[in-house]
Amino acid sequence: MDITASEDTGFLVEEWATEMDAASGDICLLGQGLITAHRKAGGRAEEVCENWKLAQRQAEERQVLDSLFLAARGILEKLNETVRHMEAGTMHEAAEAIERNLPIVEDAFLVVRHCAQDLLHWAQRYAVLEGSTLPDNYRKSHARLIAFAPVFKPRLESLQMKLLERVSGGDVEPGANQLLSAITRYNAVLDTARRFIRAVVEPPLELVFAETKEFLADVEEIPVSERGAIASELNDCCQSLQYDRAVFEEKVVPVRWQQPEGIDSSLVVFDSNGMRILMTVDEDPIFGQITVHLLRAVCADDFGKACALVNEALCDEWR
């Protein structure tokens, strides 16, 4: 379907919905096919597939995609009404629709990215099947989720310009400023979502975690009930290295320490659930990977001592 040849006004809700339903079906079908074929690869393929609950998470991805499209449709339909009737009431309703549905869209794209990247990581590392095109096909199928981005962007910009004209005209527009603010947030979420999808479609550097024995010992001291939340927050933080390093840098704090002359280390700390996680990040484009070295995980009271020991160990490595 040539979506670029459609009319230049309004948001093509029905065309978009048809394409998204087809894309969702393809993604889930290819994901299930990939799991079925690659879990027979031998080695640890079956074990890791079960441990990571990959089959269950594919079902979760389909449910999340459905909720994503329902929320996005709610936004697009209200924007369409605003395009047709630039009135205070329609502008207010569109702004409310964005505020109500945007968190659903944002959370859904995060789940989709996690499901897709974990499945692809499993197929690449634990379930390699020579000659299989399923991983590449599954990866490419996600591009359909943002197929309408070039169509919607100019329409959204046109609506913004009309709203700005009304605001700058001097007349008080109760809904115009509210909708402009909501669209700004909507655009920011969509930009992040597009980066998420590009990180799936266009393979970034592989993210690899390396844990020291000190870190593993620290983890054993953390209550089991808290480990899952910490691991999830840490994973979210580090995954951002693959699609937007600025997001990662907003979530961590550099640790300043006396380094040997000419040596530059990326020692940072990430706070999660009362724990302070010390780590370094090394990027190796030749081998196509980003390695996150997890060094320590300690409470605030023990952070100073742990930091000193880590600094000493790193200095020893450079001597």
ZANUSE-740136 format. One record per residue (C-alpha): x, y, z; residue number from 1. Coordinates in steps of 0.001 Angstrom, whole numbers, padded with zeros to 6 digits. Layout:
BEGIN
[[X; Y; Z]; NUM]
...
//
This chain:
BEGIN
[[000000; 000000; 000000]; 1]
[[001360; 003422; -000975]; 2]
[[000603; 005363; 002176]; 3]
[[002509; 008412; 000956]; 4]
[[000019; 008914; -001879]; 5]
[[-002918; 009502; 000462]; 6]
[[-004475; 012876; 001170]; 7]
[[-002306; 015442; 002903]; 8]
[[-004854; 016410; 005541]; 9]
[[-005979; 014495; 008602]; 10]
[[-004618; 011370; 010199]; 11]
[[-005254; 008176; 008245]; 12]
[[-006614; 006231; 011184]; 13]
[[-008227; 003320; 009347]; 14]
[[-005285; 002796; 006983]; 15]
[[-002900; 002977; 009921]; 16]
[[-004998; 000539; 011999]; 17]
[[-005060; -002015; 009168]; 18]
[[-001293; -001818; 008747]; 19]
[[-000631; -002060; 012501]; 20]
[[-002874; -005119; 012856]; 21]
[[-000983; -006828; 010036]; 22]
[[002382; -005806; 011498]; 23]
[[001443; -007139; 014930]; 24]
[[000373; -010454; 013402]; 25]
[[003643; -010774; 011480]; 26]
[[005769; -009938; 014508]; 27]
[[004065; -012525; 016693]; 28]
[[004006; -015202; 013992]; 29]
[[007701; -014744; 013233]; 30]
[[008582; -014636; 016934]; 31]
[[006787; -017888; 017637]; 32]
[[008356; -019491; 014554]; 33]
[[011806; -018358; 015638]; 34]
[[011367; -019887; 019091]; 35]
[[010011; -023172; 017717]; 36]
[[012883; -023566; 015251]; 37]
[[015811; -022246; 017277]; 38]
[[015038; -023947; 020597]; 39]
[[016091; -027166; 018830]; 40]
[[019564; -025777; 018156]; 41]
[[021033; -027779; 021030]; 42]
[[023402; -026708; 023756]; 43]
[[021677; -024370; 026194]; 44]
[[019003; -023205; 023748]; 45]
[[016080; -024997; 025401]; 46]
[[017246; -024262; 028955]; 47]
[[017690; -020517; 028389]; 48]
[[014454; -020330; 026402]; 49]
[[012574; -021733; 029396]; 50]
[[014457; -019648; 031962]; 51]
[[013807; -016439; 030037]; 52]
[[010153; -017426; 029460]; 53]
[[010515; -016419; 025817]; 54]
[[007333; -018135; 024599]; 55]
[[005225; -016523; 027342]; 56]
[[006769; -013137; 026646]; 57]
[[005832; -013386; 022964]; 58]
[[002217; -013700; 024071]; 59]
[[002791; -010696; 026342]; 60]
[[004197; -008724; 023405]; 61]
[[001016; -009354; 021394]; 62]
[[-001155; -008148; 024279]; 63]
[[001005; -005072; 024737]; 64]
[[000864; -004291; 021017]; 65]
[[-002938; -004469; 021162]; 66]
[[-003036; -002027; 024090]; 67]
[[-000517; 000211; 022319]; 68]
[[-002622; 000448; 019167]; 69]
[[-005828; 001037; 021120]; 70]
[[-004219; 003919; 023027]; 71]
[[-002613; 005368; 019891]; 72]
[[-005912; 005165; 018023]; 73]
[[-007603; 007118; 020799]; 74]
[[-005068; 009904; 020298]; 75]
[[-005248; 009921; 016496]; 76]
[[-009042; 010029; 016389]; 77]
[[-009129; 013067; 018677]; 78]
[[-006424; 014784; 016634]; 79]
[[-008516; 014139; 013534]; 80]
[[-011511; 015810; 015156]; 81]
[[-009328; 018813; 015950]; 82]
[[-008115; 019039; 012356]; 83]
[[-011751; 019091; 011174]; 84]
[[-013050; 021393; 013896]; 85]
[[-010525; 023757; 015467]; 86]
[[-012687; 024566; 018462]; 87]
[[-011904; 024902; 022150]; 88]
[[-013808; 021736; 022978]; 89]
[[-012111; 019509; 020416]; 90]
[[-008671; 020891; 021277]; 91]
[[-009276; 020229; 024961]; 92]
[[-010478; 016674; 024259]; 93]
[[-007442; 015963; 022060]; 94]
[[-005088; 017188; 024780]; 95]
[[-006891; 015033; 027335]; 96]
[[-006660; 012003; 025030]; 97]
[[-002909; 012486; 024680]; 98]
[[-002382; 012873; 028424]; 99]
[[-004523; 009809; 029155]; 100]
[[-003093; 007461; 026512]; 101]
[[000532; 008575; 026238]; 102]
[[001788; 006622; 029307]; 103]
[[000298; 003447; 027797]; 104]
[[002083; 004074; 024497]; 105]
[[005378; 004819; 026247]; 106]
[[005272; 001731; 028481]; 107]
[[004192; -000518; 025607]; 108]
[[007103; 000416; 023365]; 109]
[[009491; -000347; 026227]; 110]
[[008017; -003840; 026654]; 111]
[[008129; -004478; 022898]; 112]
[[011799; -003515; 022754]; 113]
[[012679; -005746; 025697]; 114]
[[010817; -008743; 024263]; 115]
[[012363; -008334; 020830]; 116]
[[015934; -007743; 021957]; 117]
[[015903; -010607; 024466]; 118]
[[014586; -013009; 021833]; 119]
[[017196; -011876; 019304]; 120]
[[019945; -012048; 021933]; 121]
[[018918; -015639; 022732]; 122]
[[018930; -016621; 019045]; 123]
[[022347; -015057; 018508]; 124]
[[024091; -016305; 021631]; 125]
[[022402; -019500; 022818]; 126]
[[020340; -020825; 019916]; 127]
[[022324; -020328; 016719]; 128]
[[020771; -022211; 013794]; 129]
[[022899; -022172; 010664]; 130]
[[021100; -020873; 007590]; 131]
[[018059; -019604; 009474]; 132]
[[016651; -016306; 008226]; 133]
[[014093; -016092; 011034]; 134]
[[016070; -013705; 013289]; 135]
[[016567; -011205; 010456]; 136]
[[012942; -011483; 009329]; 137]
[[011700; -011044; 012904]; 138]
[[013973; -008044; 013343]; 139]
[[012812; -006385; 010128]; 140]
[[009135; -006990; 010888]; 141]
[[009313; -004403; 013685]; 142]
[[010027; -001653; 011142]; 143]
[[006340; -001815; 010172]; 144]
[[005427; -000391; 013584]; 145]
[[006775; 003000; 012520]; 146]
[[005854; 002797; 008821]; 147]
[[003433; 005708; 009177]; 148]
[[005943; 008019; 010887]; 149]
[[006799; 009892; 007631]; 150]
[[003060; 010321; 006981]; 151]
[[002014; 011496; 010420]; 152]
[[004934; 013824; 011108]; 153]
[[004051; 016561; 008543]; 154]
[[000372; 016372; 009541]; 155]
[[001273; 016856; 013184]; 156]
[[003584; 019745; 012315]; 157]
[[000797; 021363; 010256]; 158]
[[-001584; 021101; 013217]; 159]
[[001038; 022618; 015498]; 160]
[[001477; 025578; 013125]; 161]
[[-002276; 026233; 013094]; 162]
[[-002364; 026118; 016881]; 163]
[[000593; 028508; 017132]; 164]
[[-001144; 030953; 014777]; 165]
[[-004172; 030969; 017048]; 166]
[[-002094; 031449; 020190]; 167]
[[-000015; 034257; 018651]; 168]
[[-003152; 035983; 017342]; 169]
[[-003812; 037566; 020710]; 170]
[[-007150; 035883; 021362]; 171]
[[-007356; 033613; 024373]; 172]
[[-007640; 030005; 023171]; 173]
[[-008392; 027813; 026219]; 174]
[[-007563; 024576; 024437]; 175]
[[-004807; 025670; 022057]; 176]
[[-001996; 026045; 024600]; 177]
[[-003044; 022852; 026346]; 178]
[[-002965; 020893; 023087]; 179]
[[000358; 022411; 022015]; 180]
[[001912; 021307; 025296]; 181]
[[000423; 017808; 024958]; 182]
[[001673; 017451; 021369]; 183]
[[005196; 018412; 022499]; 184]
[[005165; 015530; 024980]; 185]
[[003614; 013241; 022367]; 186]
[[006421; 014044; 019908]; 187]
[[009078; 013328; 022546]; 188]
[[007599; 009901; 023294]; 189]
[[007321; 009061; 019593]; 190]
[[010958; 010059; 019003]; 191]
[[012028; 007686; 021775]; 192]
[[009767; 004948; 020398]; 193]
[[011328; 005302; 016955]; 194]
[[014781; 004952; 018510]; 195]
[[013578; 001821; 020307]; 196]
[[012415; 000291; 017048]; 197]
[[015575; 001278; 015180]; 198]
[[017583; -000435; 017937]; 199]
[[015691; -003631; 017070]; 200]
[[015635; -003282; 013271]; 201]
[[019201; -002032; 012856]; 202]
[[021359; -004139; 015164]; 203]
[[023267; -001887; 017581]; 204]
[[026402; -002949; 019375]; 205]
[[025629; -006020; 021453]; 206]
[[025236; -005309; 025157]; 207]
[[027320; -007639; 027329]; 208]
[[027415; -007763; 031128]; 209]
[[030582; -008841; 032946]; 210]
[[030289; -009412; 036696]; 211]
[[033141; -009472; 039182]; 212]
[[033160; -011988; 042031]; 213]
[[032797; -009054; 044427]; 214]
[[029624; -007944; 042646]; 215]
[[028172; -011453; 042745]; 216]
[[028966; -011664; 046460]; 217]
[[027230; -008307; 047009]; 218]
[[024131; -009547; 045186]; 219]
[[023915; -012530; 047541]; 220]
[[023552; -010062; 050424]; 221]
[[020556; -008339; 048811]; 222]
[[017159; -009753; 049884]; 223]
[[015748; -012024; 047179]; 224]
[[012516; -010009; 047148]; 225]
[[014448; -006891; 046058]; 226]
[[016788; -008401; 043474]; 227]
[[014237; -008513; 040656]; 228]
[[013392; -004812; 040864]; 229]
[[017074; -003846; 040997]; 230]
[[017946; -006106; 038049]; 231]
[[015058; -004676; 036006]; 232]
[[016037; -001033; 036680]; 233]
[[019700; -001766; 035966]; 234]
[[018805; -003521; 032712]; 235]
[[016620; -000604; 031585]; 236]
[[019409; 001839; 032370]; 237]
[[022092; -000124; 030496]; 238]
[[019863; -000981; 027522]; 239]
[[019703; 002744; 026772]; 240]
[[023385; 002517; 025791]; 241]
[[022191; 000811; 022610]; 242]
[[019831; 003505; 021402]; 243]
[[020555; 006775; 023245]; 244]
[[023657; 007156; 025392]; 245]
[[022386; 010512; 026674]; 246]
[[019563; 008656; 028459]; 247]
[[022130; 006419; 030166]; 248]
[[024214; 009402; 031227]; 249]
[[021142; 011030; 032795]; 250]
[[020608; 007961; 034977]; 251]
[[024163; 007484; 036265]; 252]
[[026658; 009677; 038094]; 253]
[[030375; 009681; 037191]; 254]
[[032712; 008688; 040017]; 255]
[[035712; 010981; 040192]; 256]
[[038936; 009396; 041376]; 257]
[[042674; 009829; 041051]; 258]
[[043707; 007986; 037893]; 259]
[[047174; 007190; 036547]; 260]
[[048297; 009810; 034046]; 261]
[[046917; 009235; 030561]; 262]
[[044245; 006796; 031714]; 263]
[[040539; 007519; 031338]; 264]
[[038011; 005209; 032978]; 265]
[[034224; 005334; 032749]; 266]
[[033491; 004485; 036387]; 267]
[[029891; 005431; 037199]; 268]
[[027342; 004702; 039924]; 269]
[[023681; 003823; 039435]; 270]
[[021227; 004071; 042338]; 271]
[[018412; 001544; 042602]; 272]
[[016183; 000681; 045572]; 273]
[[018707; 001928; 048111]; 274]
[[021640; 000130; 046470]; 275]
[[024543; 001838; 044724]; 276]
[[025904; -000097; 041760]; 277]
[[029437; 000684; 040603]; 278]
[[030245; -000127; 036994]; 279]
[[032341; 000806; 033993]; 280]
[[031360; 000855; 030320]; 281]
[[033663; -000084; 027451]; 282]
[[032645; 000166; 023792]; 283]
[[034381; -002049; 021222]; 284]
[[033144; -001330; 017660]; 285]
[[035553; -003909; 016200]; 286]
[[033919; -006781; 018071]; 287]
[[030520; -005065; 017923]; 288]
[[029785; -004919; 021612]; 289]
[[029358; -002676; 024631]; 290]
[[030590; -004277; 027828]; 291]
[[029167; -003178; 031166]; 292]
[[031501; -004294; 033968]; 293]
[[029455; -004679; 037156]; 294]
[[031931; -004118; 039981]; 295]
[[030040; -003650; 043258]; 296]
[[026492; -003337; 044603]; 297]
[[026453; -001789; 048076]; 298]
[[024301; 000342; 050346]; 299]
[[025080; 004033; 050831]; 300]
[[026946; 003440; 054125]; 301]
[[029405; 001073; 052426]; 302]
[[029797; 003081; 049228]; 303]
[[032914; 005042; 050230]; 304]
[[034844; 001929; 051224]; 305]
[[033702; -000005; 048135]; 306]
[[034667; 002914; 045904]; 307]
[[038167; 003044; 047379]; 308]
[[038660; -000695; 046814]; 309]
[[037410; -000442; 043237]; 310]
[[039694; 002520; 042578]; 311]
[[042644; 000591; 043953]; 312]
[[041844; -002451; 041820]; 313]
[[041483; -000352; 038669]; 314]
[[044754; 001437; 039339]; 315]
[[046479; -001946; 039768]; 316]
[[045179; -003010; 036357]; 317]
[[046773; 000024; 034695]; 318]
[[050149; -000304; 036394]; 319]
//
